[in-house]
Amino acid sequence: MSGVLYRAIGGMVATDHGPLALGEARDLALLYARDAAVAEGPWRRLCAERARAMAGAANEASDWRRAAGWANPDEADRINFRTP
């Protein structure tokens, strides 16, 4: 994944550390957005870019899952990540 921090691949959010559940991806995007709101200088831009990239990947993965027939895209994570 050179050059791209986060991306959607086959309905999953992929990072350089492995896949994330959609809920985790959304939470991380929100965290980066909150950091961008209070950061200064180059950190603000970096956090904002990461927030956009993560949110975009989560949205693309959700769209893919809906197209694949999941009424609730987060349900797939209960199977893939064995979440409660």
mmCIF file of the N, C-alpha and C atoms, coordinates in Angstrom:
data_MODEL
# 
_entry.id   MODEL 
# 
loop_
_atom_site.group_PDB 
_atom_site.id 
_atom_site.type_symbol 
_atom_site.label_atom_id 
_atom_site.label_alt_id 
_atom_site.label_comp_id 
_atom_site.label_asym_id 
_atom_site.label_entity_id 
_atom_site.label_seq_id 
_atom_site.pdbx_PDB_ins_code 
_atom_site.Cartn_x 
_atom_site.Cartn_y 
_atom_site.Cartn_z 
_atom_site.occupancy 
_atom_site.B_iso_or_equiv 
_atom_site.pdbx_formal_charge 
_atom_site.auth_seq_id 
_atom_site.auth_comp_id 
_atom_site.auth_asym_id 
_atom_site.auth_atom_id 
_atom_site.pdbx_PDB_model_num 
ATOM 1   N N  . MET A 1 1  ? 0.828   -1.192  0.000  1.00 0.00 ? 1  MET A N  1 
ATOM 2   C CA . MET A 1 1  ? 0.000   0.000   0.000  1.00 0.00 ? 1  MET A CA 1 
ATOM 3   C C  . MET A 1 1  ? 0.868   1.250   0.000  1.00 0.00 ? 1  MET A C  1 
ATOM 4   N N  . SER A 1 2  ? 1.785   1.334   -0.881 1.00 0.00 ? 2  SER A N  1 
ATOM 5   C CA . SER A 1 2  ? 2.675   2.491   -0.890 1.00 0.00 ? 2  SER A CA 1 
ATOM 6   C C  . SER A 1 2  ? 1.917   3.751   -1.283 1.00 0.00 ? 2  SER A C  1 
ATOM 7   N N  . GLY A 1 3  ? 2.133   4.824   -0.521 1.00 0.00 ? 3  GLY A N  1 
ATOM 8   C CA . GLY A 1 3  ? 1.534   6.111   -0.833 1.00 0.00 ? 3  GLY A CA 1 
ATOM 9   C C  . GLY A 1 3  ? 0.118   6.304   -0.328 1.00 0.00 ? 3  GLY A C  1 
ATOM 10  N N  . VAL A 1 4  ? -0.560  5.263   0.094  1.00 0.00 ? 4  VAL A N  1 
ATOM 11  C CA . VAL A 1 4  ? -1.935  5.390   0.561  1.00 0.00 ? 4  VAL A CA 1 
ATOM 12  C C  . VAL A 1 4  ? -2.009  4.867   1.993  1.00 0.00 ? 4  VAL A C  1 
ATOM 13  N N  . LEU A 1 5  ? -2.523  5.696   2.889  1.00 0.00 ? 5  LEU A N  1 
ATOM 14  C CA . LEU A 1 5  ? -2.612  5.294   4.291  1.00 0.00 ? 5  LEU A CA 1 
ATOM 15  C C  . LEU A 1 5  ? -3.697  4.261   4.522  1.00 0.00 ? 5  LEU A C  1 
ATOM 16  N N  . TYR A 1 6  ? -4.860  4.541   3.966  1.00 0.00 ? 6  TYR A N  1 
ATOM 17  C CA . TYR A 1 6  ? -6.026  3.691   4.195  1.00 0.00 ? 6  TYR A CA 1 
ATOM 18  C C  . TYR A 1 6  ? -6.774  3.553   2.883  1.00 0.00 ? 6  TYR A C  1 
ATOM 19  N N  . ARG A 1 7  ? -7.325  2.380   2.657  1.00 0.00 ? 7  ARG A N  1 
ATOM 20  C CA . ARG A 1 7  ? -8.139  2.175   1.462  1.00 0.00 ? 7  ARG A CA 1 
ATOM 21  C C  . ARG A 1 7  ? -9.142  1.070   1.703  1.00 0.00 ? 7  ARG A C  1 
ATOM 22  N N  . ALA A 1 8  ? -10.162 1.090   0.876  1.00 0.00 ? 8  ALA A N  1 
ATOM 23  C CA . ALA A 1 8  ? -11.162 0.036   0.922  1.00 0.00 ? 8  ALA A CA 1 
ATOM 24  C C  . ALA A 1 8  ? -10.782 -1.014  -0.114 1.00 0.00 ? 8  ALA A C  1 
ATOM 25  N N  . ILE A 1 9  ? -10.743 -2.249  0.327  1.00 0.00 ? 9  ILE A N  1 
ATOM 26  C CA . ILE A 1 9  ? -10.431 -3.360  -0.572 1.00 0.00 ? 9  ILE A CA 1 
ATOM 27  C C  . ILE A 1 9  ? -11.445 -4.459  -0.300 1.00 0.00 ? 9  ILE A C  1 
ATOM 28  N N  . GLY A 1 10 ? -12.288 -4.739  -1.270 1.00 0.00 ? 10 GLY A N  1 
ATOM 29  C CA . GLY A 1 10 ? -13.255 -5.820  -1.136 1.00 0.00 ? 10 GLY A CA 1 
ATOM 30  C C  . GLY A 1 10 ? -14.151 -5.714  0.080  1.00 0.00 ? 10 GLY A C  1 
ATOM 31  N N  . GLY A 1 11 ? -14.592 -4.510  0.397  1.00 0.00 ? 11 GLY A N  1 
ATOM 32  C CA . GLY A 1 11 ? -15.502 -4.332  1.517  1.00 0.00 ? 11 GLY A CA 1 
ATOM 33  C C  . GLY A 1 11 ? -14.821 -4.238  2.870  1.00 0.00 ? 11 GLY A C  1 
ATOM 34  N N  . MET A 1 12 ? -13.499 -4.212  2.880  1.00 0.00 ? 12 MET A N  1 
ATOM 35  C CA . MET A 1 12 ? -12.751 -4.079  4.128  1.00 0.00 ? 12 MET A CA 1 
ATOM 36  C C  . MET A 1 12 ? -11.967 -2.769  4.101  1.00 0.00 ? 12 MET A C  1 
ATOM 37  N N  . VAL A 1 13 ? -11.714 -2.218  5.281  1.00 0.00 ? 13 VAL A N  1 
ATOM 38  C CA . VAL A 1 13 ? -10.831 -1.064  5.396  1.00 0.00 ? 13 VAL A CA 1 
ATOM 39  C C  . VAL A 1 13 ? -9.445  -1.618  5.690  1.00 0.00 ? 13 VAL A C  1 
ATOM 40  N N  . ALA A 1 14 ? -8.517  -1.359  4.784  1.00 0.00 ? 14 ALA A N  1 
ATOM 41  C CA . ALA A 1 14 ? -7.155  -1.863  4.928  1.00 0.00 ? 14 ALA A CA 1 
ATOM 42  C C  . ALA A 1 14 ? -6.220  -0.735  5.346  1.00 0.00 ? 14 ALA A C  1 
ATOM 43  N N  . THR A 1 15 ? -5.333  -1.052  6.281  1.00 0.00 ? 15 THR A N  1 
ATOM 44  C CA . THR A 1 15 ? -4.310  -0.118  6.727  1.00 0.00 ? 15 THR A CA 1 
ATOM 45  C C  . THR A 1 15 ? -2.961  -0.807  6.561  1.00 0.00 ? 15 THR A C  1 
ATOM 46  N N  . ASP A 1 16 ? -1.906  -0.072  6.827  1.00 0.00 ? 16 ASP A N  1 
ATOM 47  C CA . ASP A 1 16 ? -0.591  -0.701  6.745  1.00 0.00 ? 16 ASP A CA 1 
ATOM 48  C C  . ASP A 1 16 ? -0.362  -1.670  7.896  1.00 0.00 ? 16 ASP A C  1 
ATOM 49  N N  . HIS A 1 17 ? -1.267  -1.704  8.871  1.00 0.00 ? 17 HIS A N  1 
ATOM 50  C CA . HIS A 1 17 ? -1.170  -2.634  9.993  1.00 0.00 ? 17 HIS A CA 1 
ATOM 51  C C  . HIS A 1 17 ? -2.202  -3.749  9.918  1.00 0.00 ? 17 HIS A C  1 
ATOM 52  N N  . GLY A 1 18 ? -2.973  -3.803  8.847  1.00 0.00 ? 18 GLY A N  1 
ATOM 53  C CA . GLY A 1 18 ? -3.981  -4.839  8.690  1.00 0.00 ? 18 GLY A CA 1 
ATOM 54  C C  . GLY A 1 18 ? -5.377  -4.257  8.583  1.00 0.00 ? 18 GLY A C  1 
ATOM 55  N N  . PRO A 1 19 ? -6.392  -5.123  8.525  1.00 0.00 ? 19 PRO A N  1 
ATOM 56  C CA . PRO A 1 19 ? -7.771  -4.660  8.351  1.00 0.00 ? 19 PRO A CA 1 
ATOM 57  C C  . PRO A 1 19 ? -8.355  -4.073  9.634  1.00 0.00 ? 19 PRO A C  1 
ATOM 58  N N  . LEU A 1 20 ? -9.311  -3.150  9.443  1.00 0.00 ? 20 LEU A N  1 
ATOM 59  C CA . LEU A 1 20 ? -10.056 -2.559  10.557 1.00 0.00 ? 20 LEU A CA 1 
ATOM 60  C C  . LEU A 1 20 ? -11.540 -2.806  10.353 1.00 0.00 ? 20 LEU A C  1 
ATOM 61  N N  . ALA A 1 21 ? -12.257 -3.013  11.436 1.00 0.00 ? 21 ALA A N  1 
ATOM 62  C CA . ALA A 1 21 ? -13.714 -3.073  11.369 1.00 0.00 ? 21 ALA A CA 1 
ATOM 63  C C  . ALA A 1 21 ? -14.229 -1.685  11.010 1.00 0.00 ? 21 ALA A C  1 
ATOM 64  N N  . LEU A 1 22 ? -15.396 -1.612  10.392 1.00 0.00 ? 22 LEU A N  1 
ATOM 65  C CA . LEU A 1 22 ? -15.947 -0.309  9.983  1.00 0.00 ? 22 LEU A CA 1 
ATOM 66  C C  . LEU A 1 22 ? -16.112 0.632   11.165 1.00 0.00 ? 22 LEU A C  1 
ATOM 67  N N  . GLY A 1 23 ? -16.593 0.137   12.284 1.00 0.00 ? 23 GLY A N  1 
ATOM 68  C CA . GLY A 1 23 ? -16.760 0.975   13.467 1.00 0.00 ? 23 GLY A CA 1 
ATOM 69  C C  . GLY A 1 23 ? -15.432 1.550   13.939 1.00 0.00 ? 23 GLY A C  1 
ATOM 70  N N  . GLU A 1 24 ? -14.392 0.731   13.909 1.00 0.00 ? 24 GLU A N  1 
ATOM 71  C CA . GLU A 1 24 ? -13.059 1.208   14.296 1.00 0.00 ? 24 GLU A CA 1 
ATOM 72  C C  . GLU A 1 24 ? -12.565 2.263   13.330 1.00 0.00 ? 24 GLU A C  1 
ATOM 73  N N  . ALA A 1 25 ? -12.817 2.039   12.050 1.00 0.00 ? 25 ALA A N  1 
ATOM 74  C CA . ALA A 1 25 ? -12.380 3.008   11.032 1.00 0.00 ? 25 ALA A CA 1 
ATOM 75  C C  . ALA A 1 25 ? -13.096 4.341   11.219 1.00 0.00 ? 25 ALA A C  1 
ATOM 76  N N  . ARG A 1 26 ? -14.401 4.288   11.479 1.00 0.00 ? 26 ARG A N  1 
ATOM 77  C CA . ARG A 1 26 ? -15.144 5.532   11.704 1.00 0.00 ? 26 ARG A CA 1 
ATOM 78  C C  . ARG A 1 26 ? -14.657 6.248   12.963 1.00 0.00 ? 26 ARG A C  1 
ATOM 79  N N  . ASP A 1 27 ? -14.403 5.480   14.024 1.00 0.00 ? 27 ASP A N  1 
ATOM 80  C CA . ASP A 1 27 ? -13.900 6.078   15.265 1.00 0.00 ? 27 ASP A CA 1 
ATOM 81  C C  . ASP A 1 27 ? -12.539 6.728   15.058 1.00 0.00 ? 27 ASP A C  1 
ATOM 82  N N  . LEU A 1 28 ? -11.680 6.063   14.306 1.00 0.00 ? 28 LEU A N  1 
ATOM 83  C CA . LEU A 1 28 ? -10.352 6.616   14.047 1.00 0.00 ? 28 LEU A CA 1 
ATOM 84  C C  . LEU A 1 28 ? -10.441 7.874   13.189 1.00 0.00 ? 28 LEU A C  1 
ATOM 85  N N  . ALA A 1 29 ? -11.342 7.879   12.205 1.00 0.00 ? 29 ALA A N  1 
ATOM 86  C CA . ALA A 1 29 ? -11.531 9.077   11.382 1.00 0.00 ? 29 ALA A CA 1 
ATOM 87  C C  . ALA A 1 29 ? -12.000 10.239  12.246 1.00 0.00 ? 29 ALA A C  1 
ATOM 88  N N  . LEU A 1 30 ? -12.908 9.971   13.166 1.00 0.00 ? 30 LEU A N  1 
ATOM 89  C CA . LEU A 1 30 ? -13.396 11.014  14.074 1.00 0.00 ? 30 LEU A CA 1 
ATOM 90  C C  . LEU A 1 30 ? -12.274 11.520  14.980 1.00 0.00 ? 30 LEU A C  1 
ATOM 91  N N  . LEU A 1 31 ? -11.456 10.620  15.472 1.00 0.00 ? 31 LEU A N  1 
ATOM 92  C CA . LEU A 1 31 ? -10.326 11.016  16.314 1.00 0.00 ? 31 LEU A CA 1 
ATOM 93  C C  . LEU A 1 31 ? -9.375  11.931  15.549 1.00 0.00 ? 31 LEU A C  1 
ATOM 94  N N  . TYR A 1 32 ? -9.035  11.549  14.320 1.00 0.00 ? 32 TYR A N  1 
ATOM 95  C CA . TYR A 1 32 ? -8.157  12.397  13.507 1.00 0.00 ? 32 TYR A CA 1 
ATOM 96  C C  . TYR A 1 32 ? -8.798  13.762  13.237 1.00 0.00 ? 32 TYR A C  1 
ATOM 97  N N  . ALA A 1 33 ? -10.103 13.777  12.976 1.00 0.00 ? 33 ALA A N  1 
ATOM 98  C CA . ALA A 1 33 ? -10.795 15.047  12.721 1.00 0.00 ? 33 ALA A CA 1 
ATOM 99  C C  . ALA A 1 33 ? -10.767 15.942  13.952 1.00 0.00 ? 33 ALA A C  1 
ATOM 100 N N  . ARG A 1 34 ? -10.965 15.350  15.115 1.00 0.00 ? 34 ARG A N  1 
ATOM 101 C CA . ARG A 1 34 ? -10.904 16.134  16.359 1.00 0.00 ? 34 ARG A CA 1 
ATOM 102 C C  . ARG A 1 34 ? -9.502  16.667  16.601 1.00 0.00 ? 34 ARG A C  1 
ATOM 103 N N  . ASP A 1 35 ? -8.499  15.843  16.322 1.00 0.00 ? 35 ASP A N  1 
ATOM 104 C CA . ASP A 1 35 ? -7.114  16.304  16.463 1.00 0.00 ? 35 ASP A CA 1 
ATOM 105 C C  . ASP A 1 35 ? -6.820  17.438  15.492 1.00 0.00 ? 35 ASP A C  1 
ATOM 106 N N  . ALA A 1 36 ? -7.343  17.337  14.278 1.00 0.00 ? 36 ALA A N  1 
ATOM 107 C CA . ALA A 1 36 ? -7.122  18.388  13.279 1.00 0.00 ? 36 ALA A CA 1 
ATOM 108 C C  . ALA A 1 36 ? -7.728  19.708  13.725 1.00 0.00 ? 36 ALA A C  1 
ATOM 109 N N  . ALA A 1 37 ? -8.829  19.639  14.451 1.00 0.00 ? 37 ALA A N  1 
ATOM 110 C CA . ALA A 1 37 ? -9.508  20.857  14.897 1.00 0.00 ? 37 ALA A CA 1 
ATOM 111 C C  . ALA A 1 37 ? -8.700  21.631  15.928 1.00 0.00 ? 37 ALA A C  1 
ATOM 112 N N  . VAL A 1 38 ? -7.834  20.944  16.660 1.00 0.00 ? 38 VAL A N  1 
ATOM 113 C CA . VAL A 1 38 ? -7.061  21.632  17.701 1.00 0.00 ? 38 VAL A CA 1 
ATOM 114 C C  . VAL A 1 38 ? -5.571  21.709  17.386 1.00 0.00 ? 38 VAL A C  1 
ATOM 115 N N  . ALA A 1 39 ? -5.125  20.988  16.378 1.00 0.00 ? 39 ALA A N  1 
ATOM 116 C CA . ALA A 1 39 ? -3.697  20.987  16.028 1.00 0.00 ? 39 ALA A CA 1 
ATOM 117 C C  . ALA A 1 39 ? -3.310  22.288  15.344 1.00 0.00 ? 39 ALA A C  1 
ATOM 118 N N  . GLU A 1 40 ? -2.012  22.524  15.311 1.00 0.00 ? 40 GLU A N  1 
ATOM 119 C CA . GLU A 1 40 ? -1.485  23.714  14.646 1.00 0.00 ? 40 GLU A CA 1 
ATOM 120 C C  . GLU A 1 40 ? -0.418  23.308  13.644 1.00 0.00 ? 40 GLU A C  1 
ATOM 121 N N  . GLY A 1 41 ? -0.206  24.201  12.683 1.00 0.00 ? 41 GLY A N  1 
ATOM 122 C CA . GLY A 1 41 ? 0.854   23.991  11.701 1.00 0.00 ? 41 GLY A CA 1 
ATOM 123 C C  . GLY A 1 41 ? 0.647   22.744  10.859 1.00 0.00 ? 41 GLY A C  1 
ATOM 124 N N  . PRO A 1 42 ? 1.752   22.050  10.535 1.00 0.00 ? 42 PRO A N  1 
ATOM 125 C CA . PRO A 1 42 ? 1.654   20.888  9.651  1.00 0.00 ? 42 PRO A CA 1 
ATOM 126 C C  . PRO A 1 42 ? 0.864   19.736  10.260 1.00 0.00 ? 42 PRO A C  1 
ATOM 127 N N  . TRP A 1 43 ? 0.764   19.695  11.587 1.00 0.00 ? 43 TRP A N  1 
ATOM 128 C CA . TRP A 1 43 ? 0.002   18.623  12.220 1.00 0.00 ? 43 TRP A CA 1 
ATOM 129 C C  . TRP A 1 43 ? -1.480  18.717  11.874 1.00 0.00 ? 43 TRP A C  1 
ATOM 130 N N  . ARG A 1 44 ? -1.973  19.944  11.736 1.00 0.00 ? 44 ARG A N  1 
ATOM 131 C CA . ARG A 1 44 ? -3.388  20.117  11.378 1.00 0.00 ? 44 ARG A CA 1 
ATOM 132 C C  . ARG A 1 44 ? -3.677  19.491  10.016 1.00 0.00 ? 44 ARG A C  1 
ATOM 133 N N  . ARG A 1 45 ? -2.816  19.779  9.046  1.00 0.00 ? 45 ARG A N  1 
ATOM 134 C CA . ARG A 1 45 ? -2.997  19.230  7.699  1.00 0.00 ? 45 ARG A CA 1 
ATOM 135 C C  . ARG A 1 45 ? -2.875  17.714  7.713  1.00 0.00 ? 45 ARG A C  1 
ATOM 136 N N  . LEU A 1 46 ? -1.884  17.193  8.435  1.00 0.00 ? 46 LEU A N  1 
ATOM 137 C CA . LEU A 1 46 ? -1.683  15.748  8.504  1.00 0.00 ? 46 LEU A CA 1 
ATOM 138 C C  . LEU A 1 46 ? -2.903  15.049  9.103  1.00 0.00 ? 46 LEU A C  1 
ATOM 139 N N  . CYS A 1 47 ? -3.402  15.563  10.213 1.00 0.00 ? 47 CYS A N  1 
ATOM 140 C CA . CYS A 1 47 ? -4.577  14.950  10.851 1.00 0.00 ? 47 CYS A CA 1 
ATOM 141 C C  . CYS A 1 47 ? -5.801  15.046  9.949  1.00 0.00 ? 47 CYS A C  1 
ATOM 142 N N  . ALA A 1 48 ? -5.978  16.180  9.287  1.00 0.00 ? 48 ALA A N  1 
ATOM 143 C CA . ALA A 1 48 ? -7.116  16.351  8.384  1.00 0.00 ? 48 ALA A CA 1 
ATOM 144 C C  . ALA A 1 48 ? -7.038  15.377  7.211  1.00 0.00 ? 48 ALA A C  1 
ATOM 145 N N  . GLU A 1 49 ? -5.850  15.189  6.657  1.00 0.00 ? 49 GLU A N  1 
ATOM 146 C CA . GLU A 1 49 ? -5.682  14.251  5.544  1.00 0.00 ? 49 GLU A CA 1 
ATOM 147 C C  . GLU A 1 49 ? -5.986  12.822  5.989  1.00 0.00 ? 49 GLU A C  1 
ATOM 148 N N  . ARG A 1 50 ? -5.528  12.465  7.164  1.00 0.00 ? 50 ARG A N  1 
ATOM 149 C CA . ARG A 1 50 ? -5.796  11.119  7.667  1.00 0.00 ? 50 ARG A CA 1 
ATOM 150 C C  . ARG A 1 50 ? -7.286  10.928  7.958  1.00 0.00 ? 50 ARG A C  1 
ATOM 151 N N  . ALA A 1 51 ? -7.936  11.943  8.492  1.00 0.00 ? 51 ALA A N  1 
ATOM 152 C CA . ALA A 1 51 ? -9.373  11.853  8.749  1.00 0.00 ? 51 ALA A CA 1 
ATOM 153 C C  . ALA A 1 51 ? -10.140 11.636  7.449  1.00 0.00 ? 51 ALA A C  1 
ATOM 154 N N  . ARG A 1 52 ? -9.800  12.413  6.420  1.00 0.00 ? 52 ARG A N  1 
ATOM 155 C CA . ARG A 1 52 ? -10.471 12.260  5.121  1.00 0.00 ? 52 ARG A CA 1 
ATOM 156 C C  . ARG A 1 52 ? -10.211 10.883  4.520  1.00 0.00 ? 52 ARG A C  1 
ATOM 157 N N  . ALA A 1 53 ? -8.968  10.420  4.579  1.00 0.00 ? 53 ALA A N  1 
ATOM 158 C CA . ALA A 1 53 ? -8.621  9.129   3.994  1.00 0.00 ? 53 ALA A CA 1 
ATOM 159 C C  . ALA A 1 53 ? -9.342  7.986   4.705  1.00 0.00 ? 53 ALA A C  1 
ATOM 160 N N  . MET A 1 54 ? -9.373  8.030   6.026  1.00 0.00 ? 54 MET A N  1 
ATOM 161 C CA . MET A 1 54 ? -10.020 6.963   6.779  1.00 0.00 ? 54 MET A CA 1 
ATOM 162 C C  . MET A 1 54 ? -11.530 6.984   6.574  1.00 0.00 ? 54 MET A C  1 
ATOM 163 N N  . ALA A 1 55 ? -12.138 8.156   6.621  1.00 0.00 ? 55 ALA A N  1 
ATOM 164 C CA . ALA A 1 55 ? -13.585 8.259   6.399  1.00 0.00 ? 55 ALA A CA 1 
ATOM 165 C C  . ALA A 1 55 ? -13.936 7.794   4.986  1.00 0.00 ? 55 ALA A C  1 
ATOM 166 N N  . GLY A 1 56 ? -13.134 8.179   4.014  1.00 0.00 ? 56 GLY A N  1 
ATOM 167 C CA . GLY A 1 56 ? -13.376 7.753   2.640  1.00 0.00 ? 56 GLY A CA 1 
ATOM 168 C C  . GLY A 1 56 ? -13.296 6.248   2.479  1.00 0.00 ? 56 GLY A C  1 
ATOM 169 N N  . ALA A 1 57 ? -12.302 5.632   3.106  1.00 0.00 ? 57 ALA A N  1 
ATOM 170 C CA . ALA A 1 57 ? -12.164 4.178   3.033  1.00 0.00 ? 57 ALA A CA 1 
ATOM 171 C C  . ALA A 1 57 ? -13.350 3.484   3.700  1.00 0.00 ? 57 ALA A C  1 
ATOM 172 N N  . ALA A 1 58 ? -13.787 4.002   4.848  1.00 0.00 ? 58 ALA A N  1 
ATOM 173 C CA . ALA A 1 58 ? -14.939 3.415   5.536  1.00 0.00 ? 58 ALA A CA 1 
ATOM 174 C C  . ALA A 1 58 ? -16.201 3.544   4.690  1.00 0.00 ? 58 ALA A C  1 
ATOM 175 N N  . ASN A 1 59 ? -16.386 4.683   4.052  1.00 0.00 ? 59 ASN A N  1 
ATOM 176 C CA . ASN A 1 59 ? -17.562 4.875   3.195  1.00 0.00 ? 59 ASN A CA 1 
ATOM 177 C C  . ASN A 1 59 ? -17.526 3.951   1.995  1.00 0.00 ? 59 ASN A C  1 
ATOM 178 N N  . GLU A 1 60 ? -16.360 3.811   1.365  1.00 0.00 ? 60 GLU A N  1 
ATOM 179 C CA . GLU A 1 60 ? -16.243 2.919   0.204  1.00 0.00 ? 60 GLU A CA 1 
ATOM 180 C C  . GLU A 1 60 ? -16.489 1.466   0.599  1.00 0.00 ? 60 GLU A C  1 
ATOM 181 N N  . ALA A 1 61 ? -15.961 1.061   1.746  1.00 0.00 ? 61 ALA A N  1 
ATOM 182 C CA . ALA A 1 61 ? -16.178 -0.313  2.205  1.00 0.00 ? 61 ALA A CA 1 
ATOM 183 C C  . ALA A 1 61 ? -17.660 -0.554  2.497  1.00 0.00 ? 61 ALA A C  1 
ATOM 184 N N  . SER A 1 62 ? -18.316 0.433   3.104  1.00 0.00 ? 62 SER A N  1 
ATOM 185 C CA . SER A 1 62 ? -19.758 0.312   3.370  1.00 0.00 ? 62 SER A CA 1 
ATOM 186 C C  . SER A 1 62 ? -20.546 0.195   2.073  1.00 0.00 ? 62 SER A C  1 
ATOM 187 N N  . ASP A 1 63 ? -20.206 1.015   1.085  1.00 0.00 ? 63 ASP A N  1 
ATOM 188 C CA . ASP A 1 63 ? -20.883 0.953   -0.213 1.00 0.00 ? 63 ASP A CA 1 
ATOM 189 C C  . ASP A 1 63 ? -20.691 -0.412  -0.864 1.00 0.00 ? 63 ASP A C  1 
ATOM 190 N N  . TRP A 1 64 ? -19.482 -0.938  -0.791 1.00 0.00 ? 64 TRP A N  1 
ATOM 191 C CA . TRP A 1 64 ? -19.191 -2.241  -1.387 1.00 0.00 ? 64 TRP A CA 1 
ATOM 192 C C  . TRP A 1 64 ? -20.036 -3.313  -0.719 1.00 0.00 ? 64 TRP A C  1 
ATOM 193 N N  . ARG A 1 65 ? -20.106 -3.276  0.603  1.00 0.00 ? 65 ARG A N  1 
ATOM 194 C CA . ARG A 1 65 ? -20.889 -4.281  1.332  1.00 0.00 ? 65 ARG A CA 1 
ATOM 195 C C  . ARG A 1 65 ? -22.368 -4.183  0.995  1.00 0.00 ? 65 ARG A C  1 
ATOM 196 N N  . ARG A 1 66 ? -22.879 -2.970  0.872  1.00 0.00 ? 66 ARG A N  1 
ATOM 197 C CA . ARG A 1 66 ? -24.293 -2.816  0.484  1.00 0.00 ? 66 ARG A CA 1 
ATOM 198 C C  . ARG A 1 66 ? -24.523 -3.401  -0.904 1.00 0.00 ? 66 ARG A C  1 
ATOM 199 N N  . ALA A 1 67 ? -23.593 -3.125  -1.814 1.00 0.00 ? 67 ALA A N  1 
ATOM 200 C CA . ALA A 1 67 ? -23.716 -3.657  -3.173 1.00 0.00 ? 67 ALA A CA 1 
ATOM 201 C C  . ALA A 1 67 ? -23.638 -5.185  -3.173 1.00 0.00 ? 67 ALA A C  1 
ATOM 202 N N  . ALA A 1 68 ? -22.929 -5.737  -2.198 1.00 0.00 ? 68 ALA A N  1 
ATOM 203 C CA . ALA A 1 68 ? -22.804 -7.192  -2.083 1.00 0.00 ? 68 ALA A CA 1 
ATOM 204 C C  . ALA A 1 68 ? -24.007 -7.819  -1.376 1.00 0.00 ? 68 ALA A C  1 
ATOM 205 N N  . GLY A 1 69 ? -24.951 -6.982  -0.919 1.00 0.00 ? 69 GLY A N  1 
ATOM 206 C CA . GLY A 1 69 ? -26.172 -7.517  -0.348 1.00 0.00 ? 69 GLY A CA 1 
ATOM 207 C C  . GLY A 1 69 ? -26.328 -7.367  1.155  1.00 0.00 ? 69 GLY A C  1 
ATOM 208 N N  . TRP A 1 70 ? -25.373 -6.747  1.826  1.00 0.00 ? 70 TRP A N  1 
ATOM 209 C CA . TRP A 1 70 ? -25.499 -6.537  3.265  1.00 0.00 ? 70 TRP A CA 1 
ATOM 210 C C  . TRP A 1 70 ? -26.428 -5.366  3.527  1.00 0.00 ? 70 TRP A C  1 
ATOM 211 N N  . ALA A 1 71 ? -27.540 -5.605  4.201  1.00 0.00 ? 71 ALA A N  1 
ATOM 212 C CA . ALA A 1 71 ? -28.447 -4.515  4.559  1.00 0.00 ? 71 ALA A CA 1 
ATOM 213 C C  . ALA A 1 71 ? -27.784 -3.604  5.589  1.00 0.00 ? 71 ALA A C  1 
ATOM 214 N N  . ASN A 1 72 ? -27.021 -4.206  6.491  1.00 0.00 ? 72 ASN A N  1 
ATOM 215 C CA . ASN A 1 72 ? -26.268 -3.462  7.502  1.00 0.00 ? 72 ASN A CA 1 
ATOM 216 C C  . ASN A 1 72 ? -24.786 -3.789  7.298  1.00 0.00 ? 72 ASN A C  1 
ATOM 217 N N  . PRO A 1 73 ? -24.020 -2.871  6.707  1.00 0.00 ? 73 PRO A N  1 
ATOM 218 C CA . PRO A 1 73 ? -22.616 -3.155  6.399  1.00 0.00 ? 73 PRO A CA 1 
ATOM 219 C C  . PRO A 1 73 ? -21.784 -3.560  7.611  1.00 0.00 ? 73 PRO A C  1 
ATOM 220 N N  . ASP A 1 74 ? -22.144 -3.087  8.805  1.00 0.00 ? 74 ASP A N  1 
ATOM 221 C CA . ASP A 1 74 ? -21.375 -3.425  9.997  1.00 0.00 ? 74 ASP A CA 1 
ATOM 222 C C  . ASP A 1 74 ? -21.552 -4.887  10.424 1.00 0.00 ? 74 ASP A C  1 
ATOM 223 N N  . GLU A 1 75 ? -22.619 -5.530  9.961  1.00 0.00 ? 75 GLU A N  1 
ATOM 224 C CA . GLU A 1 75 ? -22.857 -6.936  10.307 1.00 0.00 ? 75 GLU A CA 1 
ATOM 225 C C  . GLU A 1 75 ? -21.709 -7.828  9.854  1.00 0.00 ? 75 GLU A C  1 
ATOM 226 N N  . ALA A 1 76 ? -21.092 -7.514  8.740  1.00 0.00 ? 76 ALA A N  1 
ATOM 227 C CA . ALA A 1 76 ? -19.985 -8.337  8.243  1.00 0.00 ? 76 ALA A CA 1 
ATOM 228 C C  . ALA A 1 76 ? -18.842 -8.380  9.242  1.00 0.00 ? 76 ALA A C  1 
ATOM 229 N N  . ASP A 1 77 ? -18.663 -7.322  10.016 1.00 0.00 ? 77 ASP A N  1 
ATOM 230 C CA . ASP A 1 77 ? -17.589 -7.300  11.010 1.00 0.00 ? 77 ASP A CA 1 
ATOM 231 C C  . ASP A 1 77 ? -17.841 -8.270  12.152 1.00 0.00 ? 77 ASP A C  1 
ATOM 232 N N  . ARG A 1 78 ? -19.083 -8.566  12.429 1.00 0.00 ? 78 ARG A N  1 
ATOM 233 C CA . ARG A 1 78 ? -19.389 -9.542  13.476 1.00 0.00 ? 78 ARG A CA 1 
ATOM 234 C C  . ARG A 1 78 ? -18.864 -10.926 13.073 1.00 0.00 ? 78 ARG A C  1 
ATOM 235 N N  . ILE A 1 79 ? -18.844 -11.177 11.790 1.00 0.00 ? 79 ILE A N  1 
ATOM 236 C CA . ILE A 1 79 ? -18.329 -12.445 11.271 1.00 0.00 ? 79 ILE A CA 1 
ATOM 237 C C  . ILE A 1 79 ? -16.810 -12.375 11.130 1.00 0.00 ? 79 ILE A C  1 
ATOM 238 N N  . ASN A 1 80 ? -16.315 -11.335 10.493 1.00 0.00 ? 80 ASN A N  1 
ATOM 239 C CA . ASN A 1 80 ? -14.895 -11.215 10.198 1.00 0.00 ? 80 ASN A CA 1 
ATOM 240 C C  . ASN A 1 80 ? -14.026 -10.964 11.423 1.00 0.00 ? 80 ASN A C  1 
ATOM 241 N N  . PHE A 1 81 ? -14.539 -10.193 12.370 1.00 0.00 ? 81 PHE A N  1 
ATOM 242 C CA . PHE A 1 81 ? -13.765 -9.841  13.552 1.00 0.00 ? 81 PHE A CA 1 
ATOM 243 C C  . PHE A 1 81 ? -14.304 -10.485 14.820 1.00 0.00 ? 81 PHE A C  1 
ATOM 244 N N  . ARG A 1 82 ? -15.374 -11.257 14.681 1.00 0.00 ? 82 ARG A N  1 
ATOM 245 C CA . ARG A 1 82 ? -16.024 -11.916 15.807 1.00 0.00 ? 82 ARG A CA 1 
ATOM 246 C C  . ARG A 1 82 ? -16.314 -10.948 16.946 1.00 0.00 ? 82 ARG A C  1 
ATOM 247 N N  . THR A 1 83 ? -16.925 -9.821  16.569 1.00 0.00 ? 83 THR A N  1 
ATOM 248 C CA . THR A 1 83 ? -17.304 -8.834  17.575 1.00 0.00 ? 83 THR A CA 1 
ATOM 249 C C  . THR A 1 83 ? -18.684 -9.166  18.114 1.00 0.00 ? 83 THR A C  1 
ATOM 250 N N  . PRO A 1 84 ? -18.997 -8.744  19.342 1.00 0.00 ? 84 PRO A N  1 
ATOM 251 C CA . PRO A 1 84 ? -20.322 -9.048  19.913 1.00 0.00 ? 84 PRO A CA 1 
ATOM 252 C C  . PRO A 1 84 ? -21.416 -8.256  19.234 1.00 0.00 ? 84 PRO A C  1 
# 
